[in-house]
């Protein structure tokens, strides 16, 4: 019924954790869904990040969970460890999560009411990550620009002179923003909508903190709006108006839980452009440019046109957000 790798994973988890398992299902190369004891779990098994990085991530996650933030809860091992080591056959690191409540919403349900709740949860998340940093040393969770995925000039071809120049300009402008506790700190970093679970009562759980990093807080607001416009917009209306309405709703919810400096809201278009360049760079990092499928060529050209023409991802005037309560 199960292959040798799946059998090995079940055996190791039963040995190391206080659970009995009945089934296993591979979700991705790193994530497995497990059932047992009338409970469901998700096991993350990876060396994508070092042991130290993962341990620091899970300590943060546990702190957030203890303070009521909508994040997954971690199951400690029999030895009380939050991250375990095992050979599969190379050394991998195991984190076991309890299944969170909620579902991945269908596209048609990503409306202003859900974005209002998501904004509140992100605001709460940032309020408590800031508090965490005040009392805990963070050594291994890196600043965003240290990630290889932001090495735009390394991967975007030299002949794409216009986009490379835009990359230099965007990175330079962001690096010049003064960092302080009000605008910069630990965040999720990848809140695209597949990393959000929603219950029938609109409770939000934000999952997959594997890419958590130090960044400007506003980036965690840009990513879900970008995700909605790129991947989750269901039609049945005007996408320009949809983007404006969900952005206003999410910022309204966020500002109910956490304040945001007015000068950061003014830089919203800058961070949307950073996200767009980030996505474009990923294509160059991970796609085989010598054998692109027709759909990949179409997507690349779509991004090239948008970037070279300086076309905005969202038609939103930051001034429309200035009068919301919580802007300082």
Secondary structure as the mmCIF struct_conf table of DSSP 4:
data_model
#
loop_
_struct_conf.conf_type_id
_struct_conf.id
_struct_conf.beg_label_comp_id
_struct_conf.beg_label_asym_id
_struct_conf.beg_label_seq_id
_struct_conf.end_label_comp_id
_struct_conf.end_label_asym_id
_struct_conf.end_label_seq_id
HELX_RH_AL_P HELX_RH_AL_P1 UNK A 4 UNK A 16
STRN STRN1 UNK A 17 UNK A 17
BEND BEND1 UNK A 18 UNK A 18
BEND BEND2 UNK A 22 UNK A 22
STRN STRN2 UNK A 23 UNK A 26
BEND BEND3 UNK A 28 UNK A 30
STRN STRN3 UNK A 31 UNK A 36
TURN_TY1_P TURN_TY1_P1 UNK A 37 UNK A 38
STRN STRN4 UNK A 39 UNK A 46
BEND BEND4 UNK A 48 UNK A 49
HELX_RH_AL_P HELX_RH_AL_P2 UNK A 51 UNK A 66
TURN_TY1_P TURN_TY1_P2 UNK A 67 UNK A 68
BEND BEND5 UNK A 70 UNK A 70
STRN STRN5 UNK A 71 UNK A 71
HELX_LH_PP_P HELX_LH_PP_P1 UNK A 72 UNK A 73
STRN STRN6 UNK A 74 UNK A 74
HELX_LH_PP_P HELX_LH_PP_P2 UNK A 75 UNK A 76
STRN STRN7 UNK A 77 UNK A 77
TURN_TY1_P TURN_TY1_P3 UNK A 78 UNK A 79
BEND BEND6 UNK A 80 UNK A 80
BEND BEND7 UNK A 82 UNK A 83
STRN STRN8 UNK A 84 UNK A 87
BEND BEND8 UNK A 88 UNK A 90
STRN STRN9 UNK A 91 UNK A 98
HELX_LH_PP_P HELX_LH_PP_P3 UNK A 99 UNK A 100
BEND BEND9 UNK A 101 UNK A 101
STRN STRN10 UNK A 103 UNK A 103
HELX_RH_3T_P HELX_RH_3T_P1 UNK A 107 UNK A 109
HELX_RH_AL_P HELX_RH_AL_P3 UNK A 112 UNK A 135
BEND BEND10 UNK A 136 UNK A 136
BEND BEND11 UNK A 140 UNK A 141
HELX_LH_PP_P HELX_LH_PP_P4 UNK A 142 UNK A 142
STRN STRN11 UNK A 143 UNK A 143
HELX_RH_3T_P HELX_RH_3T_P2 UNK A 144 UNK A 146
BEND BEND12 UNK A 147 UNK A 147
HELX_RH_3T_P HELX_RH_3T_P3 UNK A 148 UNK A 150
HELX_RH_AL_P HELX_RH_AL_P4 UNK A 152 UNK A 155
BEND BEND13 UNK A 156 UNK A 156
TURN_TY1_P TURN_TY1_P4 UNK A 158 UNK A 159
HELX_RH_AL_P HELX_RH_AL_P5 UNK A 161 UNK A 175
TURN_TY1_P TURN_TY1_P5 UNK A 176 UNK A 176
BEND BEND14 UNK A 177 UNK A 177
HELX_LH_PP_P HELX_LH_PP_P5 UNK A 178 UNK A 179
TURN_TY1_P TURN_TY1_P6 UNK A 181 UNK A 183
STRN STRN12 UNK A 184 UNK A 187
BEND BEND15 UNK A 189 UNK A 189
HELX_RH_3T_P HELX_RH_3T_P4 UNK A 193 UNK A 195
STRN STRN13 UNK A 196 UNK A 198
TURN_TY1_P TURN_TY1_P7 UNK A 200 UNK A 201
STRN STRN14 UNK A 204 UNK A 206
TURN_TY1_P TURN_TY1_P8 UNK A 210 UNK A 211
STRN STRN15 UNK A 213 UNK A 216
TURN_TY1_P TURN_TY1_P9 UNK A 217 UNK A 218
HELX_RH_AL_P HELX_RH_AL_P6 UNK A 219 UNK A 227
HELX_RH_PI_P HELX_RH_PI_P1 UNK A 228 UNK A 232
BEND BEND16 UNK A 236 UNK A 237
HELX_RH_AL_P HELX_RH_AL_P7 UNK A 239 UNK A 257
BEND BEND17 UNK A 258 UNK A 258
STRN STRN16 UNK A 260 UNK A 260
HELX_RH_AL_P HELX_RH_AL_P8 UNK A 262 UNK A 266
TURN_TY1_P TURN_TY1_P10 UNK A 267 UNK A 267
HELX_RH_AL_P HELX_RH_AL_P9 UNK A 268 UNK A 286
BEND BEND18 UNK A 287 UNK A 287
TURN_TY1_P TURN_TY1_P11 UNK A 289 UNK A 290
BEND BEND19 UNK A 291 UNK A 291
HELX_RH_AL_P HELX_RH_AL_P10 UNK A 294 UNK A 308
TURN_TY1_P TURN_TY1_P12 UNK A 309 UNK A 310
BEND BEND20 UNK A 313 UNK A 314
HELX_RH_3T_P HELX_RH_3T_P5 UNK A 318 UNK A 321
TURN_TY1_P TURN_TY1_P13 UNK A 322 UNK A 323
BEND BEND21 UNK A 324 UNK A 324
TURN_TY1_P TURN_TY1_P14 UNK A 325 UNK A 326
STRN STRN17 UNK A 327 UNK A 327
#
